[in-house]
Amino acid sequence: MSLTDREQLAIDQARVLLRESGVWDLEDDLSCLIDRYIERANKNRALDEFMLAVKERCNRIPLGHIVGTVEFDSMPLVVGSGVFIPRHHSKVIHKWLEASPVLKSGTIVLDLCAGSGAIGLAIARRRPDLKVTCVEVDEIAIQYLKRNVDRLANLGIQANHMQADILNTRAFTQFKNQVGLIVANPPYVPQFQELLPEWSNHHPKASVYSGTDGLELIRQIILLASELLSLEGWLAIEHGEEQAIAVRDLFEQRGFTNTQTIIDKETSDASGSSVMTTGCKSY
C-alpha cells in the first residue's frame, strides 16, 4: 500500500484514538476503515462490490441506502434502509432563512419530522448561535438522527435530538410559547398517489404518505406550532406544489400572518419542485 504522508499521519492518529476509546479489535477495525476510506487493498473485491451496488441501483434501491451516506448542505449524513433520504429540495428552507426573518442569537429552533436530521443540522451549521433541536418519533430514524448529531458535533455543528410524537402535544410542554422558528419536511404525498419506486417501494411509507390528501401531518404541525411558537415566531413547511393554496389556508385558519408560498426552481429536479409555505404567529 502506497500512502501519502498525510494519509499515514491520519492512520497513526486513528490508531491512537481507537486505542484510547477501548475498541477491542483495534487493528482489524483500523484495517477495515483504511480499506473503506483511504485505499482498497483488494481491487477485485472492490470491482465486485461496485457491480453489486450498480445492480442494486438498477433494482431502484435509493443510492443513499446503498452507499450508506448522503451529502446535504456540505454535511456527510449517515442514512440507510428505514430512513428518509434528504433531498436537495430542502435547501429552500435555508435559502429563505438567509434572506428573510432575522433570528436573534439564542433563538430556539425545532426541526419536526427530522428523519436523519438534515434540515436542523444544516441550520445549526449555518447559524451556530441558534439552539436547534431535531425531533423524530420513528425508532429506526431516531438512530440515524442520533448518529448524525453526534458525529457532526466533531465538526463543530451543535444540535440536540429528541424522540417525540408530534401528535402528542404534551411531549412539547417545555417549548410552549418559547420557539422562534419551526421547520418541517413532513410526509405530504396522498396515500394513493403513484411515485417512482425509489419512494413508493424502498422508503418507509410513514415518511412519504400522509392521509388521503397528503396534509394529515401538516395540519398537526400547524396546530402544534400555534402552541409552541413565541409571538412573531415563524413556521416553514415543505409540501407539494399543488398543495400550496390548501396549506396557506391551513396557516391562515390558525391565525398565521405574512403567509407566502415559495417555489424555488433552482433546487427543483426531475422528482418535482422545491416548495414551502411560511407564516408568522402574530397573536
Beta strands, then each sheet from edge to edge (+ up, - down):
strand 1: 69-72
strand 2: 75-78
strand 3: 108-112
strand 4: 131-136
strand 5: 160-163
strand 6: 179-184
strand 7: 229-238
strand 8: 256-269
strand 9: 272-281
sheet 1: 1+ 2-
sheet 2: 5+ 4+ 3+ 6+ 7+ 9- 8+
end
